[in-house]
Amino acid sequence: MLENINAIIFDMDGTLLDSLSIWADSDREFITGLGHEYDMSHSFAMKTMHFDSACEYLVRTFGLDISPEETGKRILKLVEEKYLHGIDLKDGALDFIRSAHDKGIKMCVATSNKKELAAESLKAHGLMEYMEFVLTSDEVGCGKESPLIFERAAEMLGAAPSETAVFEDSIHAVKSAKKAGFYVVGVYDPLCEEEFAQIEKAADRTIKTYREL
């Protein structure tokens, strides 16, 4: 797979880290703690949003009497400890990244997560040393329904989309990257099970574990 690839852009949550459930669990804990009922439909509704937009969604949907900024602070407090000590890497991810690094392939992370949290989590799991940078949806001003974050990341890596692989676990991000001319690898995550059949059709390749590579 790496023969014609000079750069790799990784999503983080659900792609490098088994972390998607942390957000759903923390959102549920936050919302039910305020006396509201929460179900997975809310998590799926926020799936395509970057963090600030998700906080605005929670405030609007549940009629919270606190600001989106305060909502974000409280949710981040719930997830930070779990990110650093309570989640695992995807099977084979570190070995694959080391192999790519040994081949001289430049890599980065493009995420809808918060930059500080993403960098600390990647560092805690031994991945940050292999990454050129972390780029967030907040920094580019839109979510992954647009290919802008992938295009900006490739530009920063000094690579054309055609020679850059994008690893993603969400169908909307897979479609965006593919439409922009990237080589797209769809990564299986149990929380995205319902989307995986669509991802298999849209991506250039799909994997359930990095050991397949």
Residue pairs with C-beta under 8 A, 6 or more apart in sequence:
1 165
1 185
1 205
1 213
2 99
2 100
2 103
2 105
4 163
4 183
5 105
5 163
5 164
5 165
5 183
6 105
6 106
6 159
6 163
6 164
7 105
7 106
7 107
7 108
7 154
7 157
7 158
7 159
7 163
7 164
7 165
8 100
8 105
8 106
8 107
8 108
8 164
8 165
8 166
8 167
9 107
9 108
9 109
9 110
9 150
9 153
9 154
9 157
9 164
9 165
9 166
9 167
9 177
9 182
10 16
10 107
10 108
10 109
10 110
10 167
11 109
11 110
11 111
11 144
11 166
11 167
11 168
11 169
11 170
11 173
11 187
12 19
12 109
12 111
12 113
12 118
12 121
12 122
13 19
13 20
13 23
13 111
13 112
13 113
13 169
14 20
14 169
14 170
14 187
14 189
14 191
14 192
15 90
15 167
15 168
15 169
15 187
15 189
16 89
16 90
16 93
16 109
16 122
16 125
16 127
16 167
17 83
17 87
17 88
17 89
17 90
17 121
17 125
18 87
18 88
18 89
18 90
18 189
19 83
19 87
19 121
20 169
20 189
20 191
20 192
21 191
22 79
22 82
22 83
22 86
22 87
23 43
23 79
24 40
24 43
24 191
26 75
26 78
26 79
26 82
27 38
27 42
27 43
27 46
27 58
27 75
28 38
29 78
30 58
30 71
30 74
30 75
30 78
31 37
31 38
31 42
31 58
31 62
32 38
34 62
34 64
36 62
42 58
42 61
45 57
45 61
46 53
46 54
46 57
46 58
47 170
47 172
48 143
48 144
48 145
48 170
48 172
49 57
49 112
49 143
50 112
50 136
50 137
50 138
50 142
50 143
51 72
51 112
51 113
51 114
51 137
51 138
52 68
52 72
52 138
53 143
55 68
55 69
55 71
55 72
55 75
56 68
58 64
58 68
58 71
59 66
59 67
59 68
59 71
64 71
66 74
76 114
76 117
79 117
80 117
80 120
83 117
83 120
83 121
83 124
84 120
84 121
84 124
85 124
87 121
89 125
89 127
90 187
90 209
90 210
91 209
91 210
91 211
92 209
92 210
92 211
92 212
92 213
93 127
93 210
94 125
94 126
94 127
95 210
95 211
96 210
96 211
96 213
97 107
97 127
97 130
98 130
100 107
100 130
101 107
101 130
106 132
106 157
106 158
106 159
107 130
107 131
107 132
107 157
108 131
108 132
108 133
108 134
108 135
108 153
108 156
108 157
109 118
109 122
109 127
109 131
109 133
109 134
109 135
110 134
110 135
110 136
110 144
110 149
110 150
110 153
110 166
111 118
111 134
111 135
111 136
111 137
112 136
112 137
112 143
112 144
113 136
114 136
114 138
115 134
115 136
115 138
115 139
118 134
118 136
119 128
119 134
122 128
122 131
122 134
123 129
132 156
132 157
133 156
135 149
135 152
135 153
135 156
136 149
137 143
137 144
137 149
140 148
140 149
140 152
141 148
142 148
142 149
144 150
144 168
144 170
144 172
144 173
144 176
145 172
145 176
146 176
147 176
147 177
147 179
147 180
147 182
150 161
150 164
150 166
150 176
150 177
150 180
150 182
151 161
151 180
154 160
154 161
154 164
154 182
157 164
161 180
161 181
161 182
162 181
162 182
162 183
163 183
164 182
164 183
165 182
165 183
165 184
165 185
166 173
166 174
166 177
166 182
166 183
166 184
166 185
167 185
167 187
168 174
168 177
168 184
168 185
168 186
168 187
168 203
169 186
169 187
169 188
169 189
169 192
169 199
170 192
170 195
171 192
171 195
171 198
171 199
171 202
174 184
174 186
174 199
174 202
174 203
175 202
177 184
178 184
178 202
178 203
178 204
183 204
184 202
184 203
184 204
184 205
185 203
185 204
185 205
185 206
185 207
186 196
186 199
186 200
186 202
186 203
186 205
186 206
186 207
187 206
187 207
188 196
188 206
188 207
188 208
188 209
192 199
196 206
199 206
200 206
207 213
